[in-house]
Amino acid sequence: MTGSGPDLHLPTMHETPYGWPLRQLGVPQAHEITRGSPDVVVAVLDLGYRPHPHHEGHLWVNPRPTRGDVHGWDWHDDDASLEHSGPEPDSAYFHNHHAFIVGQVIACAPECPVMIVRVGYGNPGSWWRGVDWAVEHGAKVLVMPHGFISHGEGAPHPLFYMGTDFGYPVDNPELRRAMEDAWDAGCLILQGTADNRGRRVAALTSALSAVIAVGSANRQGEAADIATSSDYVEVAAPGGQRSADEMEHVWSTGGRSRPHGEGDYVASTGGCMAAGFGGGVAALVCSRFLDLTNAELRQVLRNTASNDVWDPGLGWGVIDAHAAVSLERDRLCQDLAIDAGRCTIDRSADAPTLLVRLANRGAFDIEQALVVAYDGNPLQPAASQATLDSPVTLETRQLGHVIAPVRGLHGATVGIALSGVPDELWVQACTLDHRGDPGAPTARVCRRG
């Protein structure tokens, strides 16, 4: 993290040239709908906090402090100090990083209280204790910009800084337990995917199913040069680009005070920055839809993001705060439809294939949509003269079926192989998901001639 920047006040930062991340995320427009809720507490778990003047009034206040834990707790030192202590006390990185992430969250969700939780690599227990404590004290969103890095046996520093690449934290199994317990308690957990210089590597805590892994975007909304490439990136947020031009970096509050009590601003790049913005937007969306589960909120974030196709650097794309908080209540559901006008027959294979275009107009994913093709209307009797007392000849028949997922607010094309092409083709679809949409749209998709 680099030196002092311009004197930018958080509420108006998006109006400056340095506010490109907030504009990219649609935060200014989202603030016309919600600026957050005091009921949504965001815990930032990082390596040591220093206060900044623009954080005042935004920090969580413990209603029942017992040991001086007014704004949070330092689990590395097991005290209320919150500030980094360690072998590099003068490092600008350790002075600024925690305050930087807190500033990002405040810029996105200024009405959400921010809880300070300090953890440290030298104390593996601080990580899981910090997660447990945050959840016990009411945090709804956990921002974990760093992943835990093992020290190994007898190593003075984390192994990553001694030439060993990321590995599973075998000496900290309680952290996985704590993160999964947090998810079960209804929390959203956001973590960066690591600053890997574009390498394809796995950071295991980011890959957990309890975690929303946030990729890093540059100013153009593309995968930044720091972005990882992995199979678990879910969404993305601005992380900045390595460049001599600090306008390409991300700016936020620093931890070193200026003369006259003013706070400083610093520039940085990294997956940590993407996690900070991701957590801030998640808090904003949670505030807008307080009654949704964390699984449903996760789908809203993912399905309103910028990409139609998943990408190993950006996941489903850059989070769109405005699109997410703008959703009407009637779209917080599954809503399966058949786009009959876009259904076609592919005759290029050995057998003709009916390509059915499905749409999910609701925000929630359909994990299993059953799609069945018929040679007539399945909702009407094929022979009007038939009665229950006389033999019935089956005239409207199923020709084939397929089961496939349909992402919320998006579509999917599925193929059903046919032995031949009848005069008419009808399709019926429904979700098989537990408590899913009970509707079953039916449409004629093809008629010969």
C-alpha positions in Angstrom: 0.0 0.0 0.0 1.4 3.3 -1.0 1.6 6.8 0.4 -0.9 9.6 1.0 -3.5 10.5 -1.6 -6.0 13.3 -2.1 -8.3 14.5 0.6 -11.4 12.6 -0.4 -14.4 12.4 1.8 -16.1 9.1 1.7 -19.7 10.2 0.9 -18.5 12.0 -2.2 -15.6 9.9 -3.2 -17.5 8.4 -6.1 -17.7 11.8 -7.7 -13.9 12.1 -8.0 -11.6 10.4 -10.6 -10.6 8.0 -7.8 -14.1 6.8 -7.4 -14.2 4.5 -10.4 -14.7 1.4 -8.2 -17.9 2.7 -6.7 -19.2 3.8 -10.1 -18.3 0.4 -11.5 -20.3 -1.3 -8.8 -23.3 1.0 -9.2 -23.1 2.2 -5.6 -24.2 5.8 -6.2 -27.4 4.6 -7.9 -27.9 2.0 -5.2 -27.7 4.6 -2.5 -30.9 6.2 -4.0 -32.7 3.0 -2.8 -30.7 2.1 0.3 -27.6 3.2 2.2 -27.6 0.2 4.4 -29.3 -0.8 7.7 -28.1 -0.5 11.3 -29.4 -4.1 11.7 -26.7 -5.4 9.3 -23.4 -5.6 11.1 -20.3 -6.1 9.0 -17.3 -7.7 10.6 -13.9 -7.0 9.0 -11.4 -9.6 10.1 -7.9 -8.3 9.3 -4.4 -7.9 10.7 -4.7 -4.7 12.8 -6.8 -1.6 12.8 -6.0 2.1 13.3 -8.9 4.6 13.4 -9.6 7.2 10.7 -11.7 10.3 11.2 -14.1 9.3 8.4 -14.8 6.0 10.3 -16.3 7.9 13.2 -20.0 7.2 13.6 -19.8 4.1 11.3 -18.2 1.7 13.7 -20.2 -1.0 15.5 -20.8 -0.2 19.2 -21.0 -3.2 21.5 -24.2 -2.9 23.5 -22.7 -5.0 26.3 -18.9 -4.4 26.4 -17.2 -6.4 29.1 -13.5 -5.9 28.5 -13.2 -2.7 26.6 -14.5 -4.4 23.5 -16.4 -1.4 22.3 -15.8 -1.6 18.6 -14.5 -5.2 18.4 -11.7 -7.4 19.7 -8.1 -8.2 19.1 -7.9 -11.9 19.0 -4.2 -12.0 18.1 -3.3 -10.3 21.4 -6.6 -11.1 23.3 -7.2 -7.6 24.3 -9.1 -4.5 23.1 -6.1 -2.8 21.4 -7.1 -3.8 17.8 -3.8 -2.4 16.4 -1.2 -4.5 14.7 1.7 -5.7 16.8 4.5 -7.8 15.5 7.9 -8.0 13.9 7.1 -5.1 11.5 5.4 -2.4 13.6 6.4 0.4 11.2 5.1 -1.3 8.1 2.7 0.9 6.1 1.0 -2.3 5.0 0.0 -3.2 8.6 -0.8 0.4 9.5 -3.1 0.9 6.6 -4.7 -2.4 5.5 -7.4 -2.9 8.1 -8.4 0.7 7.9 -8.5 0.5 4.1 -11.0 -2.4 4.1 -13.2 -0.7 6.7 -13.2 2.5 4.5 -14.4 0.4 1.5 -17.2 -1.1 3.4 -18.3 2.3 4.8 -18.2 3.8 1.3 -20.6 1.1 0.0 -22.9 0.7 3.0 -22.5 3.8 5.2 -25.5 2.9 7.4 -24.2 -0.6 8.3 -22.1 -0.7 11.5 -18.6 -2.1 11.0 -17.2 -4.4 13.6 -13.4 -4.6 14.0 -11.9 -8.0 14.6 -8.1 -8.4 14.6 -6.5 -11.7 13.7 -2.9 -12.6 12.9 -0.8 -15.2 11.2 1.3 -15.8 14.3 -1.8 -16.9 16.2 -3.8 -19.5 14.3 -6.4 -19.6 17.0 -7.1 -15.9 16.5 -8.8 -16.7 13.1 -11.4 -19.1 14.2 -12.0 -17.3 17.5 -12.5 -14.1 15.6 -15.0 -15.7 13.3 -16.9 -17.2 16.3 -16.9 -14.0 18.2 -18.1 -11.9 15.3 -21.1 -14.3 14.7 -21.9 -14.4 18.4 -22.0 -10.6 18.6 -24.4 -10.3 15.7 -22.4 -9.9 12.5 -24.4 -10.7 9.3 -21.5 -10.1 6.8 -17.9 -11.3 7.4 -15.3 -9.7 5.2 -12.1 -11.7 5.3 -9.7 -10.1 2.9 -6.8 -12.4 3.8 -6.9 -16.2 3.8 -5.1 -18.1 6.5 -1.5 -19.0 5.6 0.2 -21.8 7.5 3.4 -21.2 9.4 4.3 -24.9 9.3 6.5 -26.3 12.0 8.9 -23.9 13.6 8.9 -21.4 10.7 9.2 -17.7 11.9 7.0 -16.4 9.2 4.1 -17.6 7.1 5.3 -20.2 4.6 4.1 -18.2 1.6 6.6 -15.6 2.5 9.3 -18.2 2.7 8.9 -19.5 -0.8 6.2 -22.1 -0.3 3.0 -21.7 -2.3 -0.5 -21.7 -0.9 -1.5 -25.0 0.8 -4.3 -26.3 2.9 -4.2 -24.9 6.5 -3.8 -28.3 8.1 -2.7 -26.7 11.4 -6.0 -24.7 11.6 -8.9 -27.1 11.1 -11.0 -25.0 13.5 -11.1 -22.1 11.0 -13.0 -24.2 8.5 -15.3 -25.3 11.3 -15.9 -21.7 12.3 -16.5 -20.5 8.8 -19.0 -23.3 8.1 -20.8 -22.6 11.4 -21.0 -18.9 10.4 -22.7 -19.8 7.2 -25.1 -22.1 9.0 -25.9 -19.2 11.3 -27.0 -17.1 8.3 -23.8 -15.1 7.7 -22.4 -14.1 4.3 -18.6 -14.6 4.1 -16.6 -12.8 1.4 -13.0 -13.4 0.7 -10.6 -12.5 -2.1 -9.1 -15.1 -4.3 -5.5 -14.1 -3.5 -3.1 -11.8 -5.4 -1.6 -14.5 -7.6 -0.3 -12.4 -10.6 -2.7 -14.2 -12.8 -1.5 -17.6 -11.8 -3.9 -20.5 -11.6 -3.7 -21.5 -7.9 -6.1 -22.4 -5.2 -6.5 -20.6 -1.8 -8.4 -23.2 0.2 -10.4 -21.0 2.5 -11.7 -19.0 -0.5 -12.8 -22.2 -2.1 -15.0 -23.4 0.7 -18.7 -23.6 -0.1 -19.4 -21.4 2.8 -17.5 -18.5 1.2 -18.3 -16.2 -1.7 -15.0 -15.9 -3.5 -14.5 -12.5 -5.0 -12.3 -12.0 -8.1 -10.4 -8.8 -9.0 -11.5 -6.4 -11.7 -9.6 -3.5 -13.2 -10.9 -0.1 -14.2 -12.3 -1.5 -17.5 -14.3 -4.2 -15.7 -12.0 -6.9 -17.0 -10.0 -9.4 -15.0 -7.1 -7.4 -13.4 -3.5 -8.5 -13.8 -3.5 -9.5 -10.2 -6.6 -11.8 -10.6 -6.4 -15.4 -9.9 -7.7 -18.1 -12.3 -9.6 -20.8 -10.4 -12.7 -22.9 -10.5 -14.4 -21.3 -7.5 -14.4 -17.6 -8.3 -18.1 -16.6 -7.9 -18.3 -12.8 -8.5 -15.8 -10.0 -8.9 -15.3 -6.5 -7.6 -12.6 -3.8 -8.2 -9.2 -4.9 -7.1 -7.1 -2.5 -9.1 -4.4 -2.9 -11.7 -0.6 -3.0 -11.2 0.3 0.3 -12.9 2.5 3.3 -12.4 -0.7 5.3 -12.8 -2.3 5.3 -9.4 -5.6 6.2 -11.0 -5.7 2.5 -11.9 -5.4 1.6 -8.2 -8.1 1.4 -5.6 -8.2 4.2 -3.0 -9.5 4.1 0.6 -8.8 5.3 4.1 -5.4 4.7 5.5 -4.2 4.2 9.1 -1.7 7.0 9.5 -3.0 10.4 10.7 -2.0 13.6 9.0 -1.3 16.8 10.9 -4.2 18.5 12.5 -6.0 15.1 13.0 -6.8 14.6 9.4 -7.0 11.1 8.0 -5.0 10.0 5.0 -6.0 8.1 1.9 -3.8 5.5 0.3 -3.8 3.5 -3.0 -3.6 -0.2 -3.2 -4.3 -3.2 -5.4 -5.1 -6.8 -4.5 -7.7 -9.4 -4.0 -8.2 -8.0 -0.5 -9.5 -4.8 -2.0 -12.0 -6.8 -4.1 -13.2 -8.6 -0.9 -13.7 -5.2 0.8 -15.9 -3.9 -2.0 -17.7 -7.2 -2.2 -18.5 -7.2 1.5 -19.8 -3.6 1.3 -22.2 -4.4 -1.5 -23.3 -7.6 0.2 -24.2 -5.6 3.2 -26.1 -3.1 1.1 -28.1 -6.0 -0.5 -28.7 -7.7 2.8 -30.0 -4.4 4.1 -32.5 -4.1 1.2 -33.8 -7.6 1.7 -33.6 -8.3 5.5 -35.9 -11.3 5.2 -33.9 -13.3 2.7 -31.6 -16.2 3.8 -27.9 -15.9 3.1 -28.2 -18.5 0.4 -30.9 -16.4 -1.3 -28.8 -13.2 -0.9 -25.9 -15.0 -2.5 -28.0 -15.8 -5.6 -29.1 -12.2 -5.8 -25.5 -11.0 -5.8 -24.4 -13.6 -8.3 -27.3 -13.4 -10.7 -27.4 -9.6 -11.0 -23.6 -9.5 -11.7 -22.3 -8.4 -15.1 -21.6 -11.7 -16.9 -23.9 -14.1 -18.7 -21.1 -16.6 -18.9 -18.8 -17.7 -16.1 -15.2 -16.7 -16.3 -12.3 -18.1 -14.2 -11.0 -14.7 -13.3 -14.3 -12.8 -12.7 -16.8 -15.6 -12.0 -20.2 -14.4 -13.0 -18.9 -10.9 -13.3 -18.6 -7.6 -11.4 -21.2 -7.2 -8.7 -23.9 -4.7 -9.6 -25.2 -3.1 -6.4 -27.9 -1.1 -8.2 -29.3 -4.0 -10.1 -29.4 -6.1 -7.0 -31.2 -3.6 -4.7 -33.5 -2.6 -7.5 -35.1 -6.0 -7.7 -38.9 -6.0 -7.1 -40.3 -8.4 -4.5 -42.1 -10.4 -7.1 -38.8 -11.4 -8.7 -37.4 -12.9 -5.5 -38.5 -16.4 -6.6 -38.1 -19.0 -9.3 -40.1 -18.1 -12.4 -39.6 -20.6 -15.2 -40.8 -19.9 -18.7 -40.4 -21.3 -22.2 -39.3 -18.9 -24.9 -41.2 -20.7 -27.7 -40.1 -18.2 -30.4 -36.4 -19.2 -29.8 -36.9 -23.0 -29.8 -35.5 -24.7 -32.9 -34.8 -28.1 -34.3 -31.1 -29.0 -34.9 -30.9 -31.5 -37.8 -27.1 -31.5 -38.0 -26.7 -34.6 -35.8 -27.7 -38.2 -36.7 -31.0 -37.7 -34.9 -32.9 -34.4 -34.9 -32.7 -32.5 -31.6 -35.2 -30.1 -30.2 -33.4 -27.1 -28.7 -35.6 -25.6 -26.0 -34.9 -22.1 -24.8 -35.8 -21.6 -21.1 -35.9 -18.4 -19.2 -35.9 -17.9 -15.4 -37.4 -14.5 -14.7 -37.0 -14.9 -11.0 -33.7 -14.1 -9.1 -33.4 -17.6 -7.6 -31.6 -20.4 -9.3 -33.4 -23.5 -10.5 -31.1 -26.4 -9.8 -33.2 -29.0 -11.7 -35.7 -28.0 -14.4 -37.5 -31.0 -16.0 -38.3 -30.3 -19.7 -40.5 -32.8 -21.6 -41.3 -32.8 -25.3 -44.7 -34.0 -26.7 -46.3 -34.5 -30.1 -49.4 -32.7 -29.0 -50.8 -30.5 -26.3 -50.3 -32.4 -23.0 -53.1 -30.3 -21.3 -55.9 -31.4 -23.6 -57.3 -34.8 -24.5 -56.1 -36.1 -27.8 -59.4 -37.8 -28.7 -62.5 -36.1 -27.6 -64.7 -39.2 -28.1 -62.7 -41.3 -25.6 -64.3 -42.1 -22.2 -63.1 -43.6 -19.0 -65.2 -46.7 -19.7 -63.8 -47.4 -23.2 -60.3 -48.4 -24.3 -58.1 -45.3 -24.9 -55.5 -45.1 -27.6 -52.5 -43.0 -26.5 -52.3 -40.3 -29.1 -50.3 -37.5 -27.4 -47.0 -39.0 -26.4 -43.9 -37.9 -24.6 -41.0 -37.8 -27.1 -38.2 -37.3 -24.6 -37.1 -35.2 -21.7 -34.0 -33.6 -20.1 -33.2 -32.2 -16.6 -31.0 -29.1 -16.4 -30.2 -26.1 -14.2 -31.4 -22.5 -15.1 -29.6 -19.6 -13.4 -31.8 -16.9 -11.9 -32.6 -13.9 -14.1 -31.0 -15.8 -17.0 -31.8 -18.4 -19.6 -30.6 -21.9 -20.7 -30.9 -23.9 -23.9 -31.4 -27.6 -23.5 -31.6 -30.4 -26.1 -34.0 -33.3 -26.4 -33.2 -35.9 -29.0 -36.1 -37.0 -31.2 -36.6 -40.1 -33.2 -38.5 -38.1 -35.8 -40.2 -34.7 -36.1 -44.0 -34.8 -35.8 -46.5 -32.3 -37.2 -46.5 -30.4 -33.9 -44.1 -30.2 -31.0 -45.1 -29.1 -27.5 -43.0 -28.6 -24.5 -43.8 -28.5 -20.8 -41.3 -27.6 -18.1 -41.3 -27.4 -14.3 -38.8 -27.2 -11.5 -38.0 -30.2 -9.4 -36.4 -28.2 -6.6 -37.6 -28.6 -3.1 -40.2 -25.9 -2.5 -39.6 -24.7 -6.0 -42.0 -22.8 -8.3 -45.1 -25.0 -8.6 -46.0 -23.7 -12.1 -45.5 -25.7 -15.2 -45.4 -23.6 -18.4 -46.6 -25.3 -21.5 -46.0 -24.1 -25.1 -46.3 -25.2 -28.7 -42.8 -24.7 -30.0 -43.0 -26.0 -33.5 -45.7 -26.7 -36.1 -44.9 -28.2 -39.5 -45.8 -25.9 -42.3 
